[in-house]
Amino acid sequence: MKQFSRQEVANHNKRGDLWVIIDTKVYNLSKFIAIHPGGAAVLLDAEVAGQDATETFFGLHRHEVLLKPNYSRLQIGIIEGEEEQIKAPQPGALSKLPYGEPPWLTEGFHSPYYNDSHRRVREVMRLLVDNLIYEDAQARESDGKPVSRLVLETLAEQEVHAMRLGPGKHLQGKKLFNGAVAPEEFDYFHELVITQELVRVGSRGYGDAIMGGMVIGLPPVLNFGSEELKARIVPDILAAKKFICLAISEPFAGSDVGGLRTTAELSEDKKFWIVNGTKKWITNAHFCDYFTVGCRTDGGFTVLLVERSEGVETKPIKTAYSAVSGTAYVTFDNVKVPVGNTLGEVDGGLIVMLSNFNHERWVLCCSSARSQRLVVEEVLKWTSQRKVFGKPLIEQAVVRAKIAQMISRAEAVQTWLEHITYQMCHMTYKQMSANLAGPISFLKMMSTQMAQETARDAVQIFGGRAITQSGLGRFIEHYHRTIAFDALLGGAEDVLGDLGVRQAMRHIPETARL
C-alpha cells in the first residue's frame, strides 16, 4: 500500500481532486463526491477536504461502511509512519467494552456456572455467527427472504438445531460441535450460551426465522409423541429439511388457552381427527411442514401434530419485524389428521402445553438479557464518539444516568437468569414444573419490562438516528421497533406476573400471620 505524508494529502482539497484521511487510511473521493449520499458540500468542507476526517466520519457513519467493497476500493494508501487505531473486530473476538460481555466472559471475573466445555461451545458458536450467520441476518432482515440454506445446513451439521432444544435423549449419539461437548455433558448453560450468541446478529426477525418455531413446536412431539411419529419426522426437522411450529394463539384466544375455538372431532371410523379453526401470529407457520396444534375436543383440550396437507392454508402477517420469520395466519378446513398424531392423552393437552412453557419463557429470557447488553455496547460506543457542546456525549451527567440504568438492568437480568439456569440443571423435570414456573414467569416479566425501558432510553440518547433504519442508530431503531415481541411471546407481562403470584399463593402456610 502506497504511503503519503499528511501534507501531500492536504494538497488534494478541491472538487475533482479530493482526498481525505480516516484513521491513517487515505481515500480518493474525487469521483465519489458526485454520488456521495450526503451531498458534495459535506466533503468540500474545509475541515474534511484534504484533512483528517476521522472524527467527522465517525460522527456520521458506522465503521462497517469502510469495509464494504464499494468504499474500501476508494482507499489509495496510508499515512507514513502511523498505524490505524480503529480496527475491524476479528471474527470470534470478545468485546473490549466494559459490560459488552456477560461477566463470565469478562477478563478478571469468575463464575461458578461455566466450565471449559461452555467456553468451547461459546468459541465455536461465535465464529459461526461472525463468519456465516451475521451477514445473512442483515440481508434477510432487509429483504424478508428465507434464511439461506447454507446457514441452516451448517447449523444442522454442527447439531445446533438439536442443542437448542436443551439437554435430553434427543442428543444421544450426536456429535455436538464436532465434539466440543459430549451429549451427556450438555446442560442448560450450553443452551444459554448458544441462544445468547445467536442474539448477537442484532436481528429479531431473523432470530425467530432460524427455526424458532422448532424450539417451541418440537418438544411436545419429543415428550408426548409416539415412537413411530418421532422416528418419522424428527430427523428431518433437526436436519432443517422440514420445519415445524407451535400453533396455539388464535384471533379469539391468546393467553387464555381455555378459550381456544379450533376444534378436533373424530371421524366415524375413529381413524382420523377432523380439524377446523384458525390460528394467528404463528411464528414460522408460513413455511412450515408441521404444526403442533392445540384443539378443543369433546372432553377438553387435545394437542395434535397436523401435517401440511389439503385444507391447511397459511397467509403471512405483516409485523413490526421482517417477513423472514414467516409469521402467519393459519386456517384448518376439515383437515384429516391420523389419530397416531395425537400428542399426549386425548383431552389432556393442557399438560402437554404447560410442560413446554417454562422452557419457552426461559429461552426468551436468555435472548432478552443478551439483547439488552447489545444495546449497552452500542450506547457506550456512540456516546464516546459523539461530540456535543465540545465534548463527548458521555460527559453529560444526564446521559451517564441513563447508561447506569441500562447497565444495571442488563447485569441484574443476566444474574437472575444464571441462578434459575443453575436450578434447572439440578432439578428433575417434575421439580422444575413445581418450583420454577413462578420464578421463570417473574424473570420473563422483569426482563421484558427492563428491555423496554432500555429501548426507550437508547432512543433518547441516539436521537433522530434511533428512528432511522440505516446508519449509526439502525440497531437501536430495530430494537425499539421489535422489543414488544418479547414482551408478548410466551405470555404477556401482566399474565406472567399474576401466574407467579398465584403459584406463590399455593405455598403460603395457612398459619402465616403478622
WOTANOR-V774903 format. One record per residue. N is the residue number from 0. RES is the residue in three letters. SS is DSSP state (@ for helix, = for strand, . for the rest). PSI is psi in degrees with one decimal (none if undefined). NEAR is the number of other C-alpha atoms within 8 Angstrom. Layout:
# WOTANOR-V774903
N,RES,SS,PSI,NEAR ; N,RES,SS,PSI,NEAR
This chain:
# WOTANOR-V774903
0,MET,.,130.8,5 ; 1,LYS,.,145.6,6 ; 2,GLN,=,142.9,8 ; 3,PHE,=,155.4,11 ; 4,SER,.,161.2,8 ; 5,ARG,@,-30.7,8 ; 6,GLN,@,-37.8,6 ; 7,GLU,@,-42.5,8 ; 8,VAL,@,-39.7,15 ; 9,ALA,@,-23.4,11 ; 10,ASN,.,-12.1,7 ; 11,HIS,.,81.8,11 ; 12,ASN,=,27.8,13 ; 13,LYS,=,167.7,8 ; 14,ARG,.,133.7,8 ; 15,GLY,.,-15.5,6 ; 16,ASP,=,77.3,10 ; 17,LEU,=,117.5,13 ; 18,TRP,=,155.4,16 ; 19,VAL,=,161.5,15 ; 20,ILE,=,129.6,14 ; 21,ILE,=,108.7,11 ; 22,ASP,.,55.5,9 ; 23,THR,.,-4.0,10 ; 24,LYS,=,138.5,12 ; 25,VAL,=,127.4,15 ; 26,TYR,=,135.9,12 ; 27,ASN,=,107.8,12 ; 28,LEU,.,17.2,11 ; 29,SER,.,-42.7,10 ; 30,LYS,.,-31.2,8 ; 31,PHE,@,-25.8,7 ; 32,ILE,@,-31.2,11 ; 33,ALA,@,-22.3,7 ; 34,ILE,@,10.9,7 ; 35,HIS,.,122.9,8 ; 36,PRO,.,-28.6,4 ; 37,GLY,.,5.0,5 ; 38,GLY,.,165.7,10 ; 39,ALA,@,-31.1,9 ; 40,ALA,@,-37.1,6 ; 41,VAL,@,-40.7,8 ; 42,LEU,@,-26.3,9 ; 43,LEU,@,-3.4,11 ; 44,ASP,.,142.8,8 ; 45,ALA,.,-24.2,6 ; 46,GLU,.,1.2,7 ; 47,VAL,.,-55.0,13 ; 48,ALA,.,118.0,15 ; 49,GLY,.,5.1,13 ; 50,GLN,.,177.3,14 ; 51,ASP,=,107.8,11 ; 52,ALA,.,20.6,11 ; 53,THR,@,-51.9,9 ; 54,GLU,@,-40.5,8 ; 55,THR,@,-44.5,8 ; 56,PHE,@,-49.7,9 ; 57,PHE,@,-5.3,11 ; 58,GLY,.,-9.4,9 ; 59,LEU,.,-22.4,8 ; 60,HIS,.,157.7,9 ; 61,ARG,.,154.6,8 ; 62,HIS,.,-31.1,8 ; 63,GLU,@,-22.2,7 ; 64,VAL,@,-41.4,8 ; 65,LEU,@,-20.2,7 ; 66,LEU,@,-13.0,8 ; 67,LYS,.,140.6,8 ; 68,PRO,@,-39.4,6 ; 69,ASN,@,-24.9,6 ; 70,TYR,@,-35.7,10 ; 71,SER,@,-28.9,9 ; 72,ARG,.,-14.2,7 ; 73,LEU,.,-12.7,9 ; 74,GLN,=,130.3,10 ; 75,ILE,=,-7.3,11 ; 76,GLY,=,-167.0,11 ; 77,ILE,=,164.9,12 ; 78,ILE,=,127.8,12 ; 79,GLU,.,139.0,7 ; 80,GLY,.,5.1,4 ; 81,GLU,.,153.3,7 ; 82,GLU,.,136.7,5 ; 83,GLU,.,144.6,8 ; 84,GLN,.,-31.4,5 ; 85,ILE,.,91.6,5 ; 86,LYS,.,148.6,5 ; 87,ALA,.,139.2,6 ; 88,PRO,.,137.5,5 ; 89,GLN,.,140.5,5 ; 90,PRO,.,131.3,8 ; 91,GLY,.,-8.2,8 ; 92,ALA,.,151.3,6 ; 93,LEU,.,150.0,6 ; 94,SER,.,141.5,6 ; 95,LYS,.,-2.6,5 ; 96,LEU,.,144.2,8 ; 97,PRO,.,133.9,5 ; 98,TYR,.,11.9,11 ; 99,GLY,.,-18.2,11 ; 100,GLU,.,155.5,12 ; 101,PRO,.,152.5,10 ; 102,PRO,@,-35.9,9 ; 103,TRP,@,-17.2,9 ; 104,LEU,@,4.6,8 ; 105,THR,.,129.7,9 ; 106,GLU,.,131.9,4 ; 107,GLY,.,-10.3,4 ; 108,PHE,.,156.9,8 ; 109,HIS,.,157.9,6 ; 110,SER,.,139.8,7 ; 111,PRO,.,-4.2,4 ; 112,TYR,.,-25.0,7 ; 113,TYR,.,143.0,10 ; 114,ASN,.,-170.6,6 ; 115,ASP,@,-33.5,6 ; 116,SER,@,-34.4,9 ; 117,HIS,@,-36.3,12 ; 118,ARG,@,-37.5,9 ; 119,ARG,@,-43.8,10 ; 120,VAL,@,-42.4,14 ; 121,ARG,@,-44.2,11 ; 122,GLU,@,-46.7,9 ; 123,VAL,@,-43.5,9 ; 124,MET,@,-38.2,11 ; 125,ARG,@,-38.4,11 ; 126,LEU,@,-39.0,11 ; 127,LEU,@,-44.5,9 ; 128,VAL,@,-48.4,13 ; 129,ASP,@,-39.2,11 ; 130,ASN,@,-24.0,9 ; 131,LEU,@,-50.8,10 ; 132,ILE,@,-39.5,11 ; 133,TYR,@,-49.5,10 ; 134,GLU,@,-42.2,9 ; 135,ASP,@,-37.6,11 ; 136,ALA,@,-43.4,12 ; 137,GLN,@,-40.2,10 ; 138,ALA,@,-42.8,8 ; 139,ARG,@,-32.0,14 ; 140,GLU,@,-30.8,14 ; 141,SER,@,-44.5,7 ; 142,ASP,@,-11.2,8 ; 143,GLY,.,7.6,10 ; 144,LYS,.,163.6,7 ; 145,PRO,.,154.8,8 ; 146,VAL,.,140.3,13 ; 147,SER,.,145.2,7 ; 148,ARG,@,-34.6,6 ; 149,LEU,@,-43.7,6 ; 150,VAL,@,-50.8,11 ; 151,LEU,@,-41.3,11 ; 152,GLU,@,-37.4,10 ; 153,THR,@,-42.8,8 ; 154,LEU,@,-36.0,10 ; 155,ALA,@,-42.0,13 ; 156,GLU,@,-35.9,8 ; 157,GLN,.,-1.1,10 ; 158,GLU,.,28.8,13 ; 159,VAL,@,-39.3,12 ; 160,HIS,@,-42.5,12 ; 161,ALA,@,-40.9,11 ; 162,MET,@,-26.7,11 ; 163,ARG,.,-9.8,10 ; 164,LEU,.,-1.1,9 ; 165,GLY,.,179.7,10 ; 166,PRO,.,154.1,11 ; 167,GLY,.,179.1,6 ; 168,LYS,@,-24.9,5 ; 169,HIS,@,-12.7,7 ; 170,LEU,@,-11.5,10 ; 171,GLN,.,132.6,8 ; 172,GLY,.,-0.8,5 ; 173,LYS,.,149.7,7 ; 174,LYS,.,101.4,10 ; 175,LEU,=,120.8,13 ; 176,PHE,@,44.9,11 ; 177,ASN,@,32.2,6 ; 178,GLY,@,8.4,7 ; 179,ALA,.,-29.4,9 ; 180,VAL,=,138.6,12 ; 181,ALA,.,147.1,9 ; 182,PRO,.,-40.8,12 ; 183,GLU,.,-15.9,5 ; 184,GLU,.,-19.7,6 ; 185,PHE,.,128.8,11 ; 186,ASP,.,-173.9,9 ; 187,TYR,@,-22.7,12 ; 188,PHE,@,-34.0,12 ; 189,HIS,@,-42.8,10 ; 190,GLU,@,-40.8,13 ; 191,LEU,@,-45.0,10 ; 192,VAL,@,-46.4,11 ; 193,ILE,@,-46.2,13 ; 194,THR,@,-44.3,12 ; 195,GLN,@,-29.9,11 ; 196,GLU,@,-38.7,11 ; 197,LEU,@,-33.4,10 ; 198,VAL,@,-25.4,13 ; 199,ARG,.,-10.7,10 ; 200,VAL,.,-16.7,11 ; 201,GLY,.,28.6,9 ; 202,SER,.,101.9,11 ; 203,ARG,@,-44.7,11 ; 204,GLY,@,-40.7,12 ; 205,TYR,@,-36.2,14 ; 206,GLY,@,-39.0,12 ; 207,ASP,@,-30.8,12 ; 208,ALA,@,-29.2,15 ; 209,ILE,.,63.4,9 ; 210,MET,.,37.9,11 ; 211,GLY,@,-33.0,12 ; 212,GLY,@,-32.5,16 ; 213,MET,@,-39.0,13 ; 214,VAL,@,-32.2,11 ; 215,ILE,@,-16.5,12 ; 216,GLY,@,-26.1,14 ; 217,LEU,.,-34.1,13 ; 218,PRO,@,-41.6,11 ; 219,PRO,@,-33.0,14 ; 220,VAL,@,-45.8,13 ; 221,LEU,@,-38.2,9 ; 222,ASN,@,-24.7,6 ; 223,PHE,@,-3.5,9 ; 224,GLY,.,159.4,13 ; 225,SER,.,160.5,10 ; 226,GLU,@,-37.4,6 ; 227,GLU,@,-43.0,6 ; 228,LEU,@,-45.4,10 ; 229,LYS,@,-43.4,11 ; 230,ALA,@,-30.2,8 ; 231,ARG,@,-36.3,7 ; 232,ILE,@,-28.8,8 ; 233,VAL,@,-46.0,8 ; 234,PRO,@,-44.0,8 ; 235,ASP,@,-32.8,9 ; 236,ILE,@,-45.9,12 ; 237,LEU,@,-21.3,11 ; 238,ALA,.,2.5,11 ; 239,ALA,.,26.3,11 ; 240,LYS,.,-26.2,7 ; 241,LYS,.,160.0,10 ; 242,PHE,.,147.6,13 ; 243,ILE,=,151.9,17 ; 244,CYS,=,167.7,18 ; 245,LEU,=,121.0,14 ; 246,ALA,=,91.8,13 ; 247,ILE,.,-55.0,11 ; 248,SER,.,144.2,13 ; 249,GLU,.,167.3,12 ; 250,PRO,.,-25.1,8 ; 251,PHE,.,-11.3,7 ; 252,ALA,.,130.0,12 ; 253,GLY,.,-93.1,9 ; 254,SER,.,-26.1,8 ; 255,ASP,.,81.0,7 ; 256,VAL,@,-30.2,9 ; 257,GLY,@,-13.3,6 ; 258,GLY,@,9.7,7 ; 259,LEU,.,142.8,13 ; 260,ARG,.,-11.4,11 ; 261,THR,.,130.3,12 ; 262,THR,=,155.3,11 ; 263,ALA,=,121.7,11 ; 264,GLU,=,139.9,9 ; 265,LEU,=,141.2,10 ; 266,SER,.,167.6,9 ; 267,GLU,.,-35.7,5 ; 268,ASP,.,1.3,6 ; 269,LYS,.,16.2,8 ; 270,LYS,.,-18.2,9 ; 271,PHE,=,152.6,11 ; 272,TRP,=,141.7,14 ; 273,ILE,=,112.8,13 ; 274,VAL,=,131.8,15 ; 275,ASN,=,138.3,12 ; 276,GLY,=,-171.5,10 ; 277,THR,=,151.2,12 ; 278,LYS,=,149.8,14 ; 279,LYS,=,151.3,11 ; 280,TRP,=,37.4,10 ; 281,ILE,=,113.4,15 ; 282,THR,.,130.7,15 ; 283,ASN,.,-3.7,17 ; 284,ALA,@,-33.5,17 ; 285,HIS,@,-26.6,12 ; 286,PHE,@,16.9,7 ; 287,CYS,.,151.7,12 ; 288,ASP,.,-26.1,9 ; 289,TYR,=,147.3,12 ; 290,PHE,=,121.2,15 ; 291,THR,=,107.5,17 ; 292,VAL,=,131.6,11 ; 293,GLY,=,125.8,13 ; 294,CYS,=,150.1,14 ; 295,ARG,=,128.2,12 ; 296,THR,=,175.1,12 ; 297,ASP,.,-39.9,6 ; 298,GLY,.,7.0,5 ; 299,GLY,=,-114.0,8 ; 300,PHE,=,125.7,14 ; 301,THR,=,144.0,17 ; 302,VAL,=,130.2,16 ; 303,LEU,=,149.9,12 ; 304,LEU,=,110.0,13 ; 305,VAL,=,126.5,10 ; 306,GLU,=,144.8,8 ; 307,ARG,.,120.7,9 ; 308,SER,.,-169.4,6 ; 309,GLU,.,130.9,5 ; 310,GLY,.,-9.8,9 ; 311,VAL,=,123.0,11 ; 312,GLU,=,143.7,7 ; 313,THR,=,140.1,10 ; 314,LYS,=,129.0,8 ; 315,PRO,=,144.9,10 ; 316,ILE,.,129.3,10 ; 317,LYS,.,123.1,8 ; 318,THR,.,-177.5,7 ; 319,ALA,.,-10.7,6 ; 320,TYR,.,179.4,11 ; 321,SER,.,162.4,14 ; 322,ALA,@,-7.1,14 ; 323,VAL,@,-26.0,14 ; 324,SER,@,-15.5,15 ; 325,GLY,.,26.7,13 ; 326,THR,.,131.8,15 ; 327,ALA,=,163.5,15 ; 328,TYR,=,129.7,15 ; 329,VAL,=,133.6,13 ; 330,THR,=,139.4,12 ; 331,PHE,=,116.8,12 ; 332,ASP,=,96.2,9 ; 333,ASN,=,47.5,8 ; 334,VAL,=,128.6,13 ; 335,LYS,=,122.1,8 ; 336,VAL,=,120.9,13 ; 337,PRO,=,141.4,9 ; 338,VAL,@,-22.1,9 ; 339,GLY,@,-10.8,6 ; 340,ASN,@,9.7,12 ; 341,THR,=,131.6,13 ; 342,LEU,=,114.1,15 ; 343,GLY,.,-162.1,11 ; 344,GLU,.,148.4,8 ; 345,VAL,.,133.2,10 ; 346,ASP,.,7.6,11 ; 347,GLY,.,26.0,12 ; 348,GLY,@,-23.7,14 ; 349,LEU,@,-39.0,9 ; 350,ILE,@,-40.0,7 ; 351,VAL,@,-44.7,13 ; 352,MET,@,-44.0,10 ; 353,LEU,@,-32.7,8 ; 354,SER,@,-18.9,8 ; 355,ASN,@,-22.9,11 ; 356,PHE,@,-41.1,9 ; 357,ASN,@,-46.8,13 ; 358,HIS,@,-41.8,7 ; 359,GLU,@,-46.8,11 ; 360,ARG,@,-36.5,12 ; 361,TRP,@,-42.0,10 ; 362,VAL,@,-42.1,10 ; 363,LEU,@,-34.7,11 ; 364,CYS,@,-39.6,13 ; 365,CYS,@,-45.5,13 ; 366,SER,@,-44.1,11 ; 367,SER,@,-43.1,12 ; 368,ALA,@,-44.5,12 ; 369,ARG,@,-35.0,13 ; 370,SER,@,-34.6,11 ; 371,GLN,@,-36.3,12 ; 372,ARG,@,-33.8,14 ; 373,LEU,@,-39.5,11 ; 374,VAL,@,-42.5,13 ; 375,VAL,@,-44.4,13 ; 376,GLU,@,-43.7,11 ; 377,GLU,@,-44.2,9 ; 378,VAL,@,-41.7,12 ; 379,LEU,@,-40.5,11 ; 380,LYS,@,-48.0,8 ; 381,TRP,@,-46.8,9 ; 382,THR,@,-18.6,12 ; 383,SER,@,-29.2,10 ; 384,GLN,@,-22.9,11 ; 385,ARG,.,124.6,10 ; 386,LYS,=,128.9,11 ; 387,VAL,=,139.5,7 ; 388,PHE,.,35.1,4 ; 389,GLY,.,8.0,5 ; 390,LYS,=,162.3,7 ; 391,PRO,=,146.6,12 ; 392,LEU,@,-31.6,12 ; 393,ILE,@,-12.3,10 ; 394,GLU,@,-10.0,8 ; 395,GLN,.,126.8,8 ; 396,ALA,@,-38.1,7 ; 397,VAL,@,-32.7,6 ; 398,VAL,@,-43.3,11 ; 399,ARG,@,-34.3,10 ; 400,ALA,@,-40.7,8 ; 401,LYS,@,-42.1,9 ; 402,ILE,@,-38.6,11 ; 403,ALA,@,-41.7,8 ; 404,GLN,@,-40.3,9 ; 405,MET,@,-47.8,11 ; 406,ILE,@,-43.2,11 ; 407,SER,@,-42.1,8 ; 408,ARG,@,-47.8,10 ; 409,ALA,@,-43.7,12 ; 410,GLU,@,-40.2,9 ; 411,ALA,@,-45.0,8 ; 412,VAL,@,-44.3,12 ; 413,GLN,@,-40.9,12 ; 414,THR,@,-46.6,8 ; 415,TRP,@,-39.0,9 ; 416,LEU,@,-45.5,11 ; 417,GLU,@,-35.4,10 ; 418,HIS,@,-47.1,8 ; 419,ILE,@,-38.0,11 ; 420,THR,@,-38.5,10 ; 421,TYR,@,-41.5,11 ; 422,GLN,@,-40.4,8 ; 423,MET,@,-36.0,10 ; 424,CYS,@,-17.9,8 ; 425,HIS,.,14.7,6 ; 426,MET,.,150.7,9 ; 427,THR,.,167.5,7 ; 428,TYR,@,-40.6,6 ; 429,LYS,@,-40.4,7 ; 430,GLN,@,-38.3,9 ; 431,MET,@,-42.5,11 ; 432,SER,@,-37.7,10 ; 433,ALA,@,-34.3,7 ; 434,ASN,@,-23.2,8 ; 435,LEU,@,-8.1,11 ; 436,ALA,@,-43.6,12 ; 437,GLY,@,-55.7,12 ; 438,PRO,@,-40.3,10 ; 439,ILE,@,-37.3,12 ; 440,SER,@,-44.8,14 ; 441,PHE,@,-42.9,11 ; 442,LEU,@,-43.6,12 ; 443,LYS,@,-45.6,14 ; 444,MET,@,-48.9,14 ; 445,MET,@,-41.6,9 ; 446,SER,@,-49.1,12 ; 447,THR,@,-30.1,14 ; 448,GLN,@,-44.4,10 ; 449,MET,@,-37.1,9 ; 450,ALA,@,-39.4,12 ; 451,GLN,@,-34.8,11 ; 452,GLU,@,-42.4,8 ; 453,THR,@,-40.1,12 ; 454,ALA,@,-43.0,13 ; 455,ARG,@,-43.9,9 ; 456,ASP,@,-38.9,9 ; 457,ALA,@,-37.4,12 ; 458,VAL,@,-42.8,14 ; 459,GLN,@,-37.6,8 ; 460,ILE,@,-40.0,9 ; 461,PHE,@,-16.5,12 ; 462,GLY,@,-138.4,8 ; 463,GLY,@,-28.2,7 ; 464,ARG,@,-24.2,11 ; 465,ALA,@,-4.3,15 ; 466,ILE,@,20.3,11 ; 467,THR,.,128.4,10 ; 468,GLN,.,28.9,10 ; 469,SER,.,167.6,6 ; 470,GLY,@,-156.8,10 ; 471,LEU,@,-35.5,9 ; 472,GLY,@,16.9,13 ; 473,ARG,@,-34.3,13 ; 474,PHE,@,-33.1,11 ; 475,ILE,@,-42.6,15 ; 476,GLU,@,-45.5,14 ; 477,HIS,@,-43.3,12 ; 478,TYR,@,-47.0,11 ; 479,HIS,@,-36.3,11 ; 480,ARG,@,-31.0,9 ; 481,THR,@,-1.2,10 ; 482,ILE,@,-27.3,12 ; 483,ALA,@,-22.1,8 ; 484,PHE,@,-50.5,7 ; 485,ASP,@,-28.0,10 ; 486,ALA,@,-17.7,12 ; 487,LEU,@,-38.6,9 ; 488,LEU,.,140.7,7 ; 489,GLY,.,4.8,9 ; 490,GLY,.,130.3,9 ; 491,ALA,.,156.7,11 ; 492,GLU,@,-47.6,12 ; 493,ASP,@,-38.3,7 ; 494,VAL,@,-43.3,9 ; 495,LEU,@,-39.3,13 ; 496,GLY,@,-43.0,11 ; 497,ASP,@,-38.9,8 ; 498,LEU,@,-43.9,10 ; 499,GLY,@,-40.7,13 ; 500,VAL,@,-40.4,9 ; 501,ARG,@,-35.0,8 ; 502,GLN,@,-39.1,10 ; 503,ALA,@,-37.1,9 ; 504,MET,@,-34.6,7 ; 505,ARG,.,-16.3,6 ; 506,HIS,.,8.5,6 ; 507,ILE,.,121.1,7 ; 508,PRO,.,139.6,5 ; 509,GLU,.,-23.8,4 ; 510,THR,.,0.8,4 ; 511,ALA,.,126.2,6 ; 512,ARG,.,155.0,3 ; 513,LEU,.,none,2
